[in-house]
Amino acid sequence: MRLDRFISMSVGVPRKMAGAIVRSGRVQVQGEIERNCKRQVALSGEVVALDGEPLRAPGHTTLVMNKPKGCISATQSREHETVIDHVPAKWAHAKLAPVGRLDKDTTGLLLLTTDGGLSHRITHPKRKVEKAYIAGLKAPLEPGAAAVFEAGMTLADGTPCRPARLEILTDTTVRVVLTEGRFHQVKRMLGRVGGHVVTLHRERIGPLVLDPSQAPGEVQPLMPAQLVTLIDALQGVGEQTPGEK
Ligand code: URA
């Protein structure tokens, strides 16, 4: 997309005004000032900034939610509060859908997007995008539980699971890192090694870590630089995050 069009759509100003903004030297592409309105920018690949502030690419909206307890990962429901009920009114016009699902009682990182392609790429098991969860347990796990996760277990109903990582953080707190997203998977896997989950929180999807200062229920736009990092990871670039073993 031409740079002046990108600015016009992203900032919401007429094309002529966008052209003037570009020519005035207030726009950077990938950190370099760009005065050429005809410059082509990749919607999902390049960071365009105005006065040093990264702009969201026009077209799609992707939001980062710290999902609170008590709402379901659906777009509408007659019986339950949904994650969409927590989206501020300024995004009410967008046809947002959750990327994958978290259980009603699970908290943490949930993406909401209008971009079905992005959603598919994040959730498709073939991509093996890591999802990291912190689980609070009623009691300590059986000894050797991490090895059972590492070997790839079979759930009680016969469902095979890919090898996963289990890190013991305290007697009753663990981190589980999966590359797939089956129904109640963390709870069911921990159940196989004697664990009863009392709290569950997703802290990471691929390279995207939930900002601990983002309160439950709070929604933030995914910034262009974060989107670029996510897209890089979906293309197979490393997904390990510093701080995790
Ligand atoms: N695994 C679960 O058991 N629940 C979730 O919400 C997500 C992963």
Boltz pocket constraint, residues with backbone or C-beta under 6 A from the ligand:
constraints:
  - pocket:
      binder: B
      contacts: [[A, 101], [A, 102], [A, 103], [A, 104], [A, 106], [A, 182], [A, 183], [A, 184], [A, 185], [A, 186], [A, 187], [A, 188], [A, 200]]
      max_distance: 6.0
